[in-house]
Amino acid sequence: MSGVTAATVAAYAAAAAAVVGAYSSIESGRQQKGMYERQAQAASNDAAYKKDAAKAHAEKIRRLGAAQKGEAKAALAASGVAVGEGTPLELQKNITKNSEEDALSAILGGKRSSDAAIEESSMLMQAGANAESSGYMGAASSVLGAAGTVAGGWKSVAKK
C-alpha cells in the first residue's frame, strides 16, 4: 500500500476546493466592484452633463428674454411711446423678471437632476464596496468550511 488513504485524498480535495472557492469568491467580488465603479463614474459624468446642460439652457432663456425685451422696446418706440417710463418700462421689467425666473427654474431643475445622479453614483460605489466585502466573506466561508471538513476527516483517521 502506498500509505495514502481515502481520508487523506478527501482532505486534500477539500483543501483544494476551498482554495478554488475562495479565489472564485474574491474574483467575483472584485469584478462586481469594478462594474459598479464604472457605473458610478457614468452617473457622475451624467451629473456634470445635466448641470452644464441646465446652465446652457438658462443662458438661452436669458438671451431670448433679452431679445424679446428689445423687440418690445423697438415696437413701442416705433409707435411713438416713450419707452423709459410708465407702462413700457413695466413691460420691460416683467419680460426681464419672467425670463430670469425661467432661467433660474432651468438651473434648479438641472441641479436636482445632477444631485440625483450624484446620489446614484454614491450608491453604486457603496454597492461595489459591498460586493467586494461579500467576495471576501465568501472566501473566508469556503476556507473555514474546508477546514472543518479536513479536521473532521483527520479526526476519523486518527480514531482508526
Secondary structure by P-SEA (a helix, b strand, c coil): cccccaaaaaaaaaaaaaaaaaaaaaaaaaaaaaaaaaaaaaaaaaaaaaaaaaaaaaaaaaaaaaaaaaaaaaaaaaacccccccaaaaaaaaaaaaaaaaaaaaaaaaaaaaaaaaaaaaaaaaaaaaaaaaaaaaaaaaaaaaaaaaaaaaaaaaac
